[in-house]
Amino acid sequence: MNALLLASSEANDNFVNLDIHLWEWGALLAFIVTLLIVDLLLVHRKPHEIHFKEAAIESAIWISIGLAFTGVIYYLGKTSGVAADGTHGIDVGAQAAGEYISGFLLEKSLSVDNVFVWAVIFTYFAVPKMYQFRVLFWGIFGALVLRAIFIFAGSALIERFTVTLAVFGAILLYTAYKLAFQEETEVDPEKSLVLRSVRKVVPSTDKLDGQKLFTLENGKRLATPLFAVLIMVETTDVVFAVDSVPAIFSVSREEFIVFSSNAFAILGLRALYFLLGGMQDKFRYLHYGLGAILGFVGLKMMVTFTAAQFEWPSADFHFPTFVSLGVIFGILTITIVTSLIADKRDPRPITEHMPSHKTLHERKAAGEDLDHDGDPDGLDEVGVLGQDDADPNT
């Protein structure tokens, strides 16, 4: 039993191991924080609606930054590689760069589905487009912190227990099945346990105050509708992190590579949202492609586990990095091309396959029991967190 649970260092020998110093971690974090500050205080200092052209330019810039960081990883791999026997300074630059690019592409592709879920959330709460960026900024900031926690926890588990590979692989295979055969990602804020819990403790208002998350009314600090949206954005990211973080360990085990590829993929999601938001109908086969990618990386992790523990198909079996990169890129390309061809041949309005998502205002107008007081009438006046404006205790 112990042999099955306790990890063997041989399980990580096929991946890059780098000697990363504390100052290099500091430099990476400082660079990420600088990018966030510049984006918030300079590029998007004033709230405004982000149109397609601006979103396309910003997406290109974020993707270029992420790809350019490959050079940094290559240099670190060339000068700071550590061999299986502990020898420092070996050249693993090409392999390190390959693992980074594979991780970046994997995280970027899996994040597309997250972008479409954001579109549903913003529609439900009827958030003005000019205020959506600020919500996503704090959502991305929270996602970076959350991913860092998941990555270091996952890395520690894999290092300690080999069976973690099998667990992660099983999670990914199950998620791949669900994603491939459940076309639309259903998200209903009214059914969110987190949001319902917040409703009970956070005083709120259904009035916006610019792009502020909290405002003052009659001397009381209240949460604005944007706070509820942020709660939903962060909640959905937890769900997606459960899939994406285990997935990236299939292409790299070096924490610096895993975190940096994850971070640079996430940083560009805001621009990607404004570029692709509302275009679900044009990517009708996306769920099949993402399911195939998750299935591939899940299978890869399962085989890595069996090779380490049972020497099947062989003790030294390993998927080369360039194979993983080729499979992920190939699946993504085929998915996008076939989706665009199908949409051109047979355009499908989004309302045909997402009919159930109503805005909060539409639910109020329909007389739904939003404050859950057992009286679903048209007179219910509720704040965005579900509290009765006339009686905050209901």
Secondary structure, DSSP 8 states (H G I E B T S, - for coil): -HHHHB--GGGGTTS--B---HHHHHHHHHHHHHHHHHIIIIITSS-----HHHHHHHHHHHHHHHHHHHHHHHHHHHHHEE-TT--EEE--HHHHHHHHHHHHHHHHHHHHHHHHHHHHHHHHTT--HHHHHHHHHHHHHHHHHHHHHHHHHHHHHHHHBTHHHHHHHHHHHHHHHHHHH--S----GGG-HHHHHHHHHS-B-S---TT-SEEEETTEEEE-HHHHHHHHHHHHHHHHHHHHHHHHTTT---HHHHHHHHHHHHHTHHHHHHHHTT-GGG-TTHHHHHHHHHHHHHHHHHHHHHHHHH--S-TT----HHHHHHHHHHHHHHHHHHHHHHHHHS---GGGT-TT---HHHHHHTT--TT-SS---TT--B-TTS-BSS-TT-
